[in-house]
Amino acid sequence: MTDRRLGRPFRNSRQDRVAAEQKPSIPQTESPTYRLAFDDPDFMLREDLRPVRLQLELLKPELAMNEAGVESTVVLFGGARIPSPDKKDTARTETLANLSEHYAEARKFARIVTERSMKNGGTEEVIVTGGGPGVMEAGNRGAADAGGRSIGLNIVLPHEQHPNEYVSPELCFNFHYFAIRKMHFLMRACAICVFPGGFGTLDEMFEALTLIQTGRMQKVPFLLFGRDFWTTIVNWDALKEAGTISPADLDLFRFVETAEEALEAIDTWEGAGERRQVIPGRE
């Protein structure tokens, strides 16, 4: 049988995969070397195949988001340990309990963004989170509250890790490589919103700021929710006074407190309406 659907006079790989499974059981066919290369997990997991796995991990979510019509995203970074307001009594510190207000604000912000996205076809400003608990859950939950889609970029970790229940199943991805996951956070970003968090949130925030600072990524609205938290955790003025960043670098982001303030900042940001692209190379 030929693959006429694509106008190609060749059997496709799926057909040959099925045919290869109908093999007689003899020493030659049971040898690992006889397996089709693309259907051989042991081969695909070899250290030598790392470049191929990197490419596949970049390509699979990209194709899925293209097919889903996702044109641009609003990125939500934030702590996995921040509880929802109704569960703040379970927080292990008083500070985490107080930060539950940011869960509520992230949920509200994601709902409003998704509602207006849906009015314009639902392909722009799609909420994307890391797919886990805490602020990530709040973002996906807010999108679900609006009846819209949202993306979850999960990652395999040594401890138990699974997607929150509010991620759209068809836009729920799992990663092995942190680097590729970070690329997918930013490849469609038209705004970046950072809520209080820990090492992971700080890593994501500073990497994105560095890409913008160095011109590797276009300037997009970059919002830090919770001035008190961020000015306590990071001494921004000390960086400026030390000369390790320029005064203009502090204009790359703004502090906001509420969903409404964040939306206003996005809509009035310099270059609003011209935003889109991202990391060079996705043209």
Secondary structure, 3 states (H helix, E strand, C coil): CCEHHHCECCCCHHHHHHHHCCCCCCHHHHCHHHCCHHHCHHHHCCHHHHHHHHHHHHHHHHHHHHHCCCCCEEEEECCCCCCCHHHHHHCCCHHHHHCHHHHHHHHHHHHHHHHHHHHCCCCCCEEEECCCCCHHHHHHHHHHHCCCCEEEEEECCCCCCCCCCCCCHHHEEEECCHHHHHHHHHCCEEEEEECCCCHHHHHHHHHHHHHHHCCCCCCCCEEEECHHHHHHHCCHHHHHHHCCCCHHHHHCCEEECCHHHHHHHHHHCCCCCCCCCCCCCCC
